[in-house]
Amino acid sequence: LSNLIDVDCARVQASFQGSWSILWLPIQIGSTTALLFAIIGPSAFGGLCSVVFMLAVNAGIAARVKTVSERLMKLRDHRLKCVSEVLTSVRNVKVEAIEDEMLQRIGGFRQNEMRVLWQRLLLSVMQVFFLWLAPLLVSVVTFSVLAATSSHPLTSSMIFPALALLRTLQEPLRSLPSFLTQAVQAAVSAKRLANFFSRREINQNNVTIGGGPTKVNQWLMQAQNCQFEW
């Protein structure tokens, strides 16, 4: 429950704060491509193809991030649940002298969580790499296609406006991977919250509503033929 409140709710809230990027990112990319087409002609579609390629790569990474995030949150739930049980019954843990056993159990959960967290960090490194590669790739592809297909010489009146427009693409291309990651994590957290809220409060089959014993020989619980040892 604490993990749902501290992590999942915060991720869903942060996704709504950055949801305005859904509107301005496509508009900015589309308008910049249209202006590039007006300046350098069909060569602008080379840059557009590279943008589509980077979107496909980021979508694949985002799908992998979603799977790893789900595993990471489940492992984190198991670890926090174990820690909460130990803190709740710390007196019994001390009396029964099972500190080492509980420490190994928590450490095992932590090691599994660290392995999945390492995979998540590797995916983050890949996202950062493609984040900084995207503007350079778009510029190189655009001018390479222009130089290969255009019969007119490249002049400053063509190059500098095109570079300025390509520079305006840097911000949306760099913010797109982080936005996709944030959206994927929010989707995972929203699914976890939905599963939690859809649970039944009490299993009615395990509850019997009624008064206490009405007779002296009527018991709520009775054990027979039992042996207890300490």
One Martini backbone bead per residue (centre of mass of N, CA, C, O) as a GRO file, in nm:
protein
  230
    1LEU     BB    1   0.057   0.063  -0.021
    2SER     BB    2   0.301   0.257  -0.001
    3ASN     BB    3   0.388   0.218  -0.298
    4LEU     BB    4   0.129   0.331  -0.425
    5ILE     BB    5   0.150   0.615  -0.296
    6ASP     BB    6   0.456   0.703  -0.354
    7VAL     BB    7   0.474   0.607  -0.669
    8ASP     BB    8   0.213   0.574  -0.844
    9CYS     BB    9   0.074   0.843  -0.787
   10ALA     BB   10   0.313   1.021  -0.880
   11ARG     BB   11   0.321   0.922  -1.176
   12VAL     BB   12   0.036   1.002  -1.259
   13GLN     BB   13   0.064   1.301  -1.193
   14ALA     BB   14   0.310   1.360  -1.382
   15SER     BB   15   0.166   1.284  -1.650
   16PHE     BB   16  -0.040   1.523  -1.644
   17GLN     BB   17   0.172   1.754  -1.645
   18GLY     BB   18   0.297   1.629  -1.942
   19SER     BB   19   0.046   1.602  -2.154
   20TRP     BB   20   0.094   1.855  -2.346
   21SER     BB   21   0.301   1.710  -2.540
   22ILE     BB   22   0.096   1.574  -2.731
   23LEU     BB   23   0.034   1.842  -2.890
   24TRP     BB   24   0.318   1.994  -2.963
   25LEU     BB   25   0.498   1.783  -3.099
   26PRO     BB   26   0.349   1.728  -3.371
   27ILE     BB   27   0.327   2.023  -3.456
   28GLN     BB   28   0.631   2.092  -3.463
   29ILE     BB   29   0.721   1.872  -3.660
   30GLY     BB   30   0.525   1.940  -3.895
   31SER     BB   31   0.596   2.242  -3.938
   32THR     BB   32   0.902   2.203  -3.987
   33THR     BB   33   0.874   2.018  -4.233
   34ALA     BB   34   0.718   2.220  -4.409
   35LEU     BB   35   0.943   2.440  -4.414
   36LEU     BB   36   1.160   2.260  -4.536
   37PHE     BB   37   1.008   2.206  -4.799
   38ALA     BB   38   1.008   2.512  -4.887
   39ILE     BB   39   1.331   2.520  -4.908
   40ILE     BB   40   1.441   2.202  -5.006
   41GLY     BB   41   1.212   2.015  -5.049
   42PRO     BB   42   1.205   1.667  -5.070
   43SER     BB   43   1.447   1.636  -4.862
   44ALA     BB   44   1.271   1.653  -4.600
   45PHE     BB   45   1.182   1.346  -4.603
   46GLY     BB   46   1.445   1.236  -4.491
   47GLY     BB   47   1.410   1.356  -4.208
   48LEU     BB   48   1.133   1.226  -4.157
   49CYS     BB   49   1.231   0.932  -4.167
   50SER     BB   50   1.423   0.960  -3.924
   51VAL     BB   51   1.201   1.028  -3.724
   52VAL     BB   52   1.043   0.763  -3.757
   53PHE     BB   53   1.277   0.582  -3.671
   54MET     BB   54   1.306   0.699  -3.382
   55LEU     BB   55   1.018   0.628  -3.296
   56ALA     BB   56   1.048   0.322  -3.325
   57VAL     BB   57   1.279   0.287  -3.126
   58ASN     BB   58   1.134   0.416  -2.879
   59ALA     BB   59   0.895   0.219  -2.878
   60GLY     BB   60   1.062  -0.036  -2.818
   61ILE     BB   61   1.183   0.064  -2.552
   62ALA     BB   62   0.912   0.124  -2.410
   63ALA     BB   63   0.811  -0.169  -2.406
   64ARG     BB   64   1.046  -0.273  -2.231
   65VAL     BB   65   1.000  -0.080  -1.993
   66LYS     BB   66   0.725  -0.189  -1.911
   67THR     BB   67   0.814  -0.476  -1.834
   68VAL     BB   68   1.033  -0.395  -1.626
   69SER     BB   69   0.850  -0.220  -1.442
   70GLU     BB   70   0.660  -0.444  -1.351
   71ARG     BB   71   0.877  -0.620  -1.218
   72LEU     BB   72   0.990  -0.405  -1.024
   73MET     BB   73   0.725  -0.350  -0.863
   74LYS     BB   74   0.684  -0.638  -0.758
   75LEU     BB   75   0.953  -0.663  -0.606
   76ARG     BB   76   0.904  -0.415  -0.426
   77ASP     BB   77   0.655  -0.524  -0.285
   78HIS     BB   78   0.788  -0.769  -0.152
   79ARG     BB   79   0.998  -0.615   0.013
   80LEU     BB   80   0.806  -0.422   0.171
   81LYS     BB   81   0.640  -0.646   0.299
   82CYS     BB   82   0.870  -0.776   0.458
   83VAL     BB   83   0.957  -0.525   0.617
   84SER     BB   84   0.681  -0.474   0.750
   85GLU     BB   85   0.665  -0.745   0.902
   86VAL     BB   86   0.920  -0.705   1.071
   87LEU     BB   87   0.837  -0.435   1.210
   88THR     BB   88   0.573  -0.541   1.338
   89SER     BB   89   0.738  -0.826   1.447
   90VAL     BB   90   1.010  -0.766   1.614
   91ARG     BB   91   0.969  -0.920   1.878
   92ASN     BB   92   0.946  -1.206   1.756
   93VAL     BB   93   1.218  -1.202   1.615
   94LYS     BB   94   1.385  -1.180   1.878
   95VAL     BB   95   1.276  -1.423   2.035
   96GLU     BB   96   1.336  -1.636   1.785
   97ALA     BB   97   1.605  -1.570   1.637
   98ILE     BB   98   1.549  -1.451   1.303
   99GLU     BB   99   1.733  -1.227   1.175
  100ASP     BB  100   1.902  -1.373   0.956
  101GLU     BB  101   1.668  -1.486   0.793
  102MET     BB  102   1.530  -1.212   0.728
  103LEU     BB  103   1.779  -1.080   0.598
  104GLN     BB  104   1.802  -1.284   0.363
  105ARG     BB  105   1.523  -1.236   0.249
  106ILE     BB  106   1.556  -0.934   0.188
  107GLY     BB  107   1.817  -0.965   0.018
  108GLY     BB  108   1.686  -1.132  -0.207
  109PHE     BB  109   1.487  -0.918  -0.300
  110ARG     BB  110   1.705  -0.701  -0.360
  111GLN     BB  111   1.865  -0.854  -0.577
  112ASN     BB  112   1.632  -0.884  -0.778
  113GLU     BB  113   1.582  -0.579  -0.799
  114MET     BB  114   1.868  -0.500  -0.904
  115ARG     BB  115   1.861  -0.656  -1.170
  116VAL     BB  116   1.618  -0.503  -1.289
  117LEU     BB  117   1.735  -0.217  -1.247
  118TRP     BB  118   1.971  -0.257  -1.444
  119GLN     BB  119   1.795  -0.286  -1.694
  120ARG     BB  120   1.663  -0.007  -1.668
  121LEU     BB  121   1.932   0.155  -1.696
  122LEU     BB  122   2.007   0.055  -1.978
  123LEU     BB  123   1.758   0.176  -2.115
  124SER     BB  124   1.827   0.467  -2.039
  125VAL     BB  125   2.090   0.482  -2.197
  126MET     BB  126   1.962   0.433  -2.475
  127GLN     BB  127   1.779   0.680  -2.469
  128VAL     BB  128   2.003   0.893  -2.446
  129PHE     BB  129   2.149   0.822  -2.706
  130PHE     BB  130   1.903   0.873  -2.900
  131LEU     BB  131   1.848   1.160  -2.806
  132TRP     BB  132   2.132   1.276  -2.923
  133LEU     BB  133   2.111   1.146  -3.216
  134ALA     BB  134   1.862   1.262  -3.361
  135PRO     BB  135   1.950   1.549  -3.461
  136LEU     BB  136   2.197   1.451  -3.622
  137LEU     BB  137   2.050   1.251  -3.810
  138VAL     BB  138   1.858   1.453  -3.943
  139SER     BB  139   2.075   1.641  -4.064
  140VAL     BB  140   2.238   1.435  -4.228
  141VAL     BB  141   2.007   1.323  -4.402
  142THR     BB  142   1.904   1.585  -4.527
  143PHE     BB  143   2.180   1.681  -4.665
  144SER     BB  144   2.236   1.421  -4.819
  145VAL     BB  145   1.982   1.425  -4.996
  146LEU     BB  146   2.029   1.708  -5.112
  147ALA     BB  147   2.312   1.651  -5.244
  148ALA     BB  148   2.205   1.399  -5.424
  149THR     BB  149   1.933   1.546  -5.568
  150SER     BB  150   2.043   1.823  -5.620
  151SER     BB  151   2.124   2.063  -5.886
  152HIS     BB  152   2.179   2.272  -5.680
  153PRO     BB  153   2.357   2.471  -5.503
  154LEU     BB  154   2.476   2.529  -5.190
  155THR     BB  155   2.348   2.785  -4.999
  156SER     BB  156   2.308   3.010  -4.746
  157SER     BB  157   1.995   3.057  -4.797
  158MET     BB  158   1.949   2.738  -4.738
  159ILE     BB  159   2.115   2.639  -4.490
  160PHE     BB  160   2.047   2.827  -4.245
  161PRO     BB  161   1.738   2.784  -4.233
  162ALA     BB  162   1.761   2.476  -4.205
  163LEU     BB  163   1.924   2.476  -3.940
  164ALA     BB  164   1.713   2.629  -3.773
  165LEU     BB  165   1.489   2.415  -3.806
  166LEU     BB  166   1.652   2.175  -3.695
  167ARG     BB  167   1.688   2.303  -3.413
  168THR     BB  168   1.379   2.293  -3.339
  169LEU     BB  169   1.390   1.966  -3.325
  170GLN     BB  170   1.553   1.901  -3.068
  171GLU     BB  171   1.353   1.925  -2.835
  172PRO     BB  172   1.135   1.713  -2.919
  173LEU     BB  173   1.341   1.475  -2.961
  174ARG     BB  174   1.450   1.482  -2.659
  175SER     BB  175   1.159   1.465  -2.509
  176LEU     BB  176   1.031   1.200  -2.615
  177PRO     BB  177   1.159   0.969  -2.444
  178SER     BB  178   1.072   1.077  -2.163
  179PHE     BB  179   0.771   1.076  -2.228
  180LEU     BB  180   0.742   0.773  -2.285
  181THR     BB  181   0.841   0.675  -2.011
  182GLN     BB  182   0.628   0.824  -1.842
  183ALA     BB  183   0.382   0.689  -1.977
  184VAL     BB  184   0.453   0.395  -1.908
  185GLN     BB  185   0.470   0.424  -1.599
  186ALA     BB  186   0.178   0.531  -1.570
  187ALA     BB  187   0.041   0.278  -1.685
  188VAL     BB  188   0.144   0.082  -1.472
  189SER     BB  189   0.030   0.235  -1.224
  190ALA     BB  190  -0.268   0.238  -1.314
  191LYS     BB  191  -0.299  -0.070  -1.315
  192ARG     BB  192  -0.232  -0.115  -1.017
  193LEU     BB  193  -0.457   0.067  -0.904
  194ALA     BB  194  -0.694  -0.080  -1.039
  195ASN     BB  195  -0.645  -0.354  -0.901
  196PHE     BB  196  -0.678  -0.248  -0.613
  197PHE     BB  197  -0.970  -0.110  -0.641
  198SER     BB  198  -1.111  -0.392  -0.753
  199ARG     BB  199  -1.113  -0.506  -0.491
  200ARG     BB  200  -1.233  -0.661  -0.234
  201GLU     BB  201  -1.274  -0.585   0.085
  202ILE     BB  202  -1.449  -0.854   0.159
  203ASN     BB  203  -1.481  -1.186   0.223
  204GLN     BB  204  -1.789  -1.321   0.285
  205ASN     BB  205  -1.703  -1.628   0.330
  206ASN     BB  206  -1.513  -1.533   0.596
  207VAL     BB  207  -1.787  -1.418   0.722
  208THR     BB  208  -1.952  -1.399   1.046
  209ILE     BB  209  -2.259  -1.277   1.150
  210GLY     BB  210  -2.280  -1.233   1.507
  211GLY     BB  211  -2.297  -1.339   1.806
  212GLY     BB  212  -2.220  -1.472   2.077
  213PRO     BB  213  -2.238  -1.677   2.314
  214THR     BB  214  -2.541  -1.822   2.464
  215LYS     BB  215  -2.377  -2.047   2.600
  216VAL     BB  216  -2.162  -2.209   2.802
  217ASN     BB  217  -2.093  -2.462   2.582
  218GLN     BB  218  -2.039  -2.236   2.370
  219TRP     BB  219  -1.803  -2.207   2.104
  220LEU     BB  220  -1.589  -2.044   1.879
  221MET     BB  221  -1.337  -2.224   1.981
  222GLN     BB  222  -1.191  -2.560   1.920
  223ALA     BB  223  -0.958  -2.800   2.064
  224GLN     BB  224  -0.843  -3.132   1.973
  225ASN     BB  225  -0.589  -3.332   2.009
  226CYS     BB  226  -0.340  -3.152   2.122
  227GLN     BB  227   0.007  -3.030   2.077
  228PHE     BB  228   0.225  -2.821   2.269
  229GLU     BB  229   0.531  -2.643   2.190
  230TRP     BB  230   0.865  -2.474   2.282
   0.00000   0.00000   0.00000
